[in-house]
Amino acid sequence: MSNEKAFLNLLGLATRARKISLGEEQILKDIKRKQAKLVLIASDTGYQTHKRLTDKCTFYNIPYRIVTDRLTLSAAIGKADRVAIAVNDEGFAKKMCTLLD
């Protein structure tokens, strides 16, 4: 199994375990509260959203990764049109980082 496929499967598992947050405003809140352990941003995210999320992550020392396109990311979690996801569990975040790096 490729690393990307393993990552997407793990993301689906984290979704079913309710260890993620969705929506730009909720993700920004989680970053500020240091609840987000990893932020995943789709590669085809708009400039403003991309900049806002990466700047907040950098300021609050939250790791982030640019991942696949929004369609693949959305399909992995079973929701439509999601461009960013915050992983709120340390274990899931560490494993995803190892698969993505």
TAURFEN-V400396 format. One record per residue. RES is the residue in one small letter. D_LAST is the distance of its C-alpha to the last C-alpha in Angstrom with 2 decimals. Layout:
res: (RES & RES)
d_last: (D_LAST & D_LAST)
This chain:
res: (m & s & n & e & k & a & f & l & n & l & l & g & l & a & t & r & a & r & k & i & s & l & g & e & e & q & i & l & k & d & i & k & r & k & q & a & k & l & v & l & i & a & s & d & t & g & y & q & t & h & k & r & l & t & d & k & c & t & f & y & n & i & p & y & r & i & v & t & d & r & l & t & l & s & a & a & i & g & k & a & d & r & v & a & i & a & v & n & d & e & g & f & a & k & k & m & c & t & l & l & d)
d_last: (15.73 & 12.76 & 9.34 & 10.45 & 13.77 & 12.75 & 10.86 & 14.10 & 16.28 & 14.84 & 15.38 & 18.88 & 19.52 & 18.68 & 21.04 & 23.76 & 23.43 & 23.97 & 21.01 & 20.06 & 22.07 & 22.83 & 24.76 & 24.19 & 26.92 & 25.79 & 22.19 & 23.70 & 25.98 & 23.25 & 21.37 & 24.72 & 25.56 & 22.19 & 21.98 & 18.71 & 15.77 & 13.12 & 14.14 & 12.92 & 14.65 & 15.64 & 15.44 & 19.24 & 20.16 & 23.24 & 23.27 & 25.06 & 22.90 & 19.66 & 21.27 & 22.78 & 19.66 & 17.49 & 20.55 & 21.18 & 17.68 & 17.94 & 21.50 & 20.94 & 17.73 & 15.83 & 12.05 & 11.39 & 9.09 & 10.81 & 10.73 & 13.34 & 17.04 & 19.35 & 21.20 & 18.40 & 17.17 & 20.85 & 21.58 & 18.96 & 20.81 & 24.23 & 25.12 & 26.09 & 24.70 & 21.98 & 19.81 & 18.20 & 17.56 & 17.44 & 16.30 & 18.99 & 18.21 & 16.37 & 15.69 & 14.28 & 12.10 & 10.64 & 10.14 & 8.57 & 5.95 & 5.41 & 5.78 & 3.83 & 0.00)
